[in-house]
Amino acid sequence: MYLKKKPNTPQTISYERVKSYMQWLIQRYGNYSASALLHKANTVFKEDKQYNQAALDYLVECKIVDDQQYAQRLTESLMEKNIGPNKIKEKLYAKGFSSQLIDVCITNITFNDDDYFTKALTLKNRKFGDAPIADIKVKQKALRHLIGKGFSYTIANKAINYCRDD
């Protein structure tokens, strides 16, 4: 009445299988950094890791995996959100990019302190209102919030003490 389940036989790990797995990941879930893709392949094919680096090198050669381009796009998309440069660096580190690549992406950002101030002020106004904060506990909470969003202490403090009448 019921079909018997076939026993799972382990598939052999080959270069083509690893390469097709990496391509499937990119097609299914979008862009990956080279280190993240290699980490995924190492966890899935942990029995035999000899093909993982070769398959990744092939994808890099064919420009399917391009860390520079991916990091630049990710930086630009993060800049559109109201977060500071420190949070952008943190997110890029979490994606597995090298520190040199992150520094290049951050230096390409053309924002100055006034732009960051307006972003910090927008976040402060959204969460704590337009008026300057007088209560010390609320002020500390707002500072932690803005610094957690990646803004420097000076910009966060300036946004908290800002009054439109000045």
C-alpha contacts under 8 A as a table, 3 or more apart, distances in Angstrom:
res1	aa1	res2	aa2	distance
13	I	17	R	6.40
13	I	18	V	7.17
13	I	45	F	7.31
13	I	48	D	6.88
14	S	17	R	5.19
14	S	18	V	6.34
14	S	51	Y	6.80
15	Y	18	V	5.30
15	Y	19	K	6.11
15	Y	51	Y	5.17
15	Y	52	N	7.55
15	Y	54	A	7.66
15	Y	55	A	6.51
16	E	19	K	5.05
16	E	20	S	5.97
16	E	55	A	7.90
17	R	20	S	5.18
17	R	21	Y	6.09
18	V	21	Y	5.07
18	V	22	M	6.30
18	V	41	A	7.18
18	V	45	F	7.86
18	V	51	Y	6.76
18	V	52	N	6.36
18	V	55	A	6.50
19	K	22	M	5.22
19	K	23	Q	6.26
19	K	52	N	7.80
19	K	55	A	5.00
19	K	56	L	7.35
19	K	59	L	7.92
20	S	23	Q	5.01
20	S	24	W	6.00
21	Y	24	W	5.01
21	Y	25	L	6.23
21	Y	41	A	7.92
22	M	25	L	5.10
22	M	26	I	6.40
22	M	37	L	6.92
22	M	41	A	7.22
22	M	55	A	7.97
22	M	56	L	7.84
23	Q	26	I	5.15
23	Q	27	Q	6.16
24	W	27	Q	5.08
24	W	28	R	5.86
25	L	28	R	5.18
25	L	29	Y	5.75
25	L	30	G	7.29
26	I	29	Y	5.53
26	I	30	G	4.83
26	I	31	N	5.58
26	I	32	Y	6.67
27	Q	30	G	5.78
31	N	65	V	7.62
31	N	70	Y	7.11
32	Y	36	A	6.23
32	Y	37	L	5.97
32	Y	65	V	7.17
32	Y	70	Y	7.83
33	S	36	A	5.27
33	S	37	L	6.16
33	S	65	V	6.96
33	S	66	D	7.40
33	S	67	D	5.57
33	S	70	Y	7.26
33	S	95	K	6.73
33	S	96	G	6.60
33	S	97	F	6.90
34	A	37	L	5.15
34	A	38	L	6.12
34	A	56	L	7.19
34	A	60	V	8.00
34	A	65	V	6.52
34	A	66	D	7.60
34	A	67	D	6.55
34	A	96	G	7.94
35	S	38	L	5.07
35	S	39	H	6.08
35	S	96	G	5.81
35	S	97	F	7.38
36	A	39	H	5.02
36	A	40	K	6.23
36	A	95	K	6.90
36	A	96	G	6.17
37	L	40	K	5.17
37	L	41	A	6.25
37	L	56	L	7.76
38	L	41	A	5.08
38	L	42	N	6.04
38	L	52	N	6.64
38	L	53	Q	7.03
38	L	56	L	6.90
39	H	42	N	5.04
39	H	43	T	6.30
40	K	43	T	5.25
40	K	44	V	6.27
41	A	44	V	5.18
41	A	45	F	5.77
41	A	46	K	7.81
41	A	52	N	6.27
42	N	45	F	5.31
42	N	46	K	5.27
42	N	49	K	6.21
42	N	52	N	6.89
43	T	46	K	5.27
45	F	48	D	5.91
45	F	49	K	6.11
46	K	49	K	5.90
48	D	51	Y	7.57
49	K	52	N	5.55
49	K	53	Q	7.93
50	Q	53	Q	7.04
50	Q	54	A	7.73
51	Y	54	A	5.31
51	Y	55	A	6.09
52	N	55	A	5.31
52	N	56	L	6.25
53	Q	56	L	5.05
53	Q	57	D	6.07
54	A	57	D	5.04
54	A	58	Y	6.30
55	A	58	Y	5.10
55	A	59	L	6.42
56	L	59	L	5.10
56	L	60	V	6.20
57	D	60	V	5.07
57	D	61	E	6.08
58	Y	61	E	5.05
58	Y	62	C	6.26
59	L	62	C	5.18
59	L	63	K	6.24
59	L	64	I	5.21
59	L	65	V	5.67
60	V	63	K	5.03
60	V	64	I	5.95
60	V	65	V	4.89
60	V	66	D	6.23
61	E	64	I	7.65
62	C	65	V	7.72
63	K	66	D	5.75
66	D	69	Q	5.62
66	D	70	Y	6.16
67	D	70	Y	5.11
67	D	71	A	5.86
67	D	97	F	7.34
68	Q	71	A	5.31
68	Q	72	Q	6.18
68	Q	101	L	6.89
69	Q	72	Q	5.14
69	Q	73	R	6.24
70	Y	73	R	5.22
70	Y	74	L	6.08
71	A	74	L	5.05
71	A	75	T	6.00
71	A	92	L	7.22
71	A	97	F	7.55
71	A	101	L	7.72
71	A	102	I	7.53
71	A	105	C	7.01
72	Q	75	T	5.09
72	Q	76	E	6.23
72	Q	105	C	5.88
73	R	76	E	5.16
73	R	77	S	6.21
74	L	77	S	5.14
74	L	78	L	6.11
75	T	78	L	5.10
75	T	79	M	6.11
75	T	88	I	6.82
75	T	92	L	7.86
75	T	105	C	6.78
75	T	106	I	7.62
76	E	79	M	5.05
76	E	80	E	6.63
77	S	80	E	5.39
77	S	81	K	7.13
78	L	81	K	5.36
78	L	83	I	7.21
78	L	88	I	6.56
79	M	82	N	7.05
79	M	83	I	6.85
79	M	84	G	7.78
79	M	88	I	7.78
82	N	119	K	5.49
82	N	120	A	7.27
82	N	122	T	7.91
82	N	123	L	7.06
82	N	149	K	7.98
83	I	87	K	6.42
83	I	88	I	7.18
83	I	119	K	7.32
83	I	120	A	7.84
83	I	149	K	5.29
83	I	150	G	5.82
83	I	151	F	7.16
84	G	87	K	5.58
84	G	88	I	6.48
84	G	116	Y	6.71
84	G	149	K	6.13
84	G	150	G	4.15
84	G	151	F	4.64
84	G	152	S	7.85
85	P	88	I	4.97
85	P	89	K	6.21
85	P	106	I	7.25
85	P	150	G	5.85
85	P	151	F	6.77
86	N	89	K	5.11
86	N	90	E	6.25
86	N	149	K	7.97
86	N	150	G	4.45
86	N	151	F	6.54
86	N	152	S	7.81
87	K	90	E	4.91
87	K	91	K	6.19
87	K	148	G	7.49
87	K	149	K	5.96
87	K	150	G	4.12
87	K	151	F	7.65
88	I	91	K	5.16
88	I	92	L	6.20
88	I	150	G	7.24
89	K	92	L	5.11
89	K	93	Y	6.13
89	K	102	I	6.63
89	K	106	I	7.58
90	E	93	Y	5.13
90	E	94	A	6.23
91	K	94	A	5.01
91	K	95	K	6.40
92	L	95	K	5.09
92	L	96	G	6.70
92	L	97	F	6.06
92	L	102	I	6.73
93	Y	96	G	5.21
93	Y	97	F	5.59
93	Y	98	S	7.28
93	Y	99	S	7.52
93	Y	102	I	7.67
94	A	97	F	7.64
97	F	101	L	6.57
97	F	102	I	6.69
98	S	101	L	5.34
98	S	102	I	6.33
99	S	102	I	5.01
99	S	103	D	6.12
100	Q	103	D	5.14
100	Q	104	V	6.30
101	L	104	V	5.11
101	L	105	C	6.27
102	I	105	C	5.10
102	I	106	I	6.09
103	D	106	I	5.14
103	D	107	T	6.07
104	V	107	T	5.28
104	V	108	N	6.30
105	C	108	N	5.21
105	C	109	I	6.89
106	I	109	I	5.42
107	T	110	T	7.65
111	F	114	D	7.90
111	F	115	D	5.87
111	F	116	Y	7.19
112	N	115	D	5.54
112	N	116	Y	6.60
113	D	116	Y	5.06
113	D	117	F	5.95
113	D	155	I	7.57
114	D	117	F	4.88
114	D	118	T	6.25
115	D	118	T	5.22
115	D	119	K	6.36
116	Y	119	K	5.04
116	Y	120	A	6.06
116	Y	151	F	7.45
116	Y	155	I	7.37
117	F	120	A	5.05
117	F	121	L	5.95
117	F	155	I	5.79
117	F	156	A	7.60
117	F	158	K	7.69
117	F	159	A	6.45
118	T	121	L	4.95
118	T	122	T	6.06
119	K	122	T	5.06
119	K	123	L	6.36
120	A	123	L	5.15
120	A	124	K	6.12
120	A	146	L	6.66
120	A	151	F	7.15
120	A	155	I	7.29
120	A	156	A	6.41
120	A	159	A	6.19
121	L	124	K	4.98
121	L	125	N	5.98
121	L	159	A	5.02
121	L	160	I	7.40
122	T	125	N	5.18
122	T	126	R	6.09
123	L	126	R	5.14
123	L	127	K	6.33
123	L	146	L	7.52
124	K	127	K	5.40
124	K	128	F	5.52
124	K	129	G	6.78
124	K	130	D	7.77
124	K	142	A	7.03
124	K	146	L	7.44
124	K	159	A	7.08
124	K	160	I	6.87
125	N	128	F	5.37
125	N	129	G	4.34
125	N	130	D	4.98
126	R	129	G	6.09
128	F	142	A	7.43
130	D	163	C	7.77
131	A	162	Y	7.83
131	A	163	C	6.38
132	P	160	I	5.95
132	P	161	N	5.08
132	P	162	Y	5.87
132	P	163	C	5.81
133	I	136	I	7.87
133	I	138	V	7.01
133	I	139	K	5.82
133	I	160	I	6.30
133	I	161	N	6.57
134	A	138	V	7.79
134	A	139	K	6.93
135	D	138	V	5.45
135	D	139	K	6.06
136	I	139	K	4.93
136	I	140	Q	6.15
137	K	140	Q	5.14
137	K	141	K	6.20
138	V	141	K	4.94
138	V	142	A	6.09
139	K	142	A	5.07
139	K	143	L	6.11
139	K	160	I	7.19
140	Q	143	L	4.98
140	Q	144	R	6.14
141	K	144	R	5.17
141	K	145	H	6.15
142	A	145	H	4.96
142	A	146	L	6.20
142	A	160	I	7.27
143	L	146	L	5.27
143	L	147	I	6.00
143	L	153	Y	7.56
143	L	156	A	6.06
143	L	157	N	6.69
143	L	160	I	7.49
144	R	147	I	5.18
144	R	148	G	5.83
145	H	148	G	5.09
145	H	149	K	6.34
146	L	149	K	5.01
146	L	150	G	6.70
146	L	151	F	5.90
146	L	156	A	5.79
147	I	150	G	5.16
147	I	151	F	4.92
147	I	152	S	6.11
147	I	153	Y	6.45
147	I	156	A	6.67
148	G	151	F	7.31
151	F	155	I	6.47
151	F	156	A	6.20
152	S	155	I	5.46
152	S	156	A	6.15
153	Y	156	A	5.10
153	Y	157	N	5.94
154	T	157	N	5.18
154	T	158	K	6.02
155	I	158	K	5.03
155	I	159	A	6.14
156	A	159	A	5.14
156	A	160	I	6.23
157	N	160	I	5.12
157	N	161	N	6.24
158	K	161	N	5.34
158	K	162	Y	5.96
159	A	162	Y	5.13
162	Y	166	D	7.81
163	C	166	D	5.73
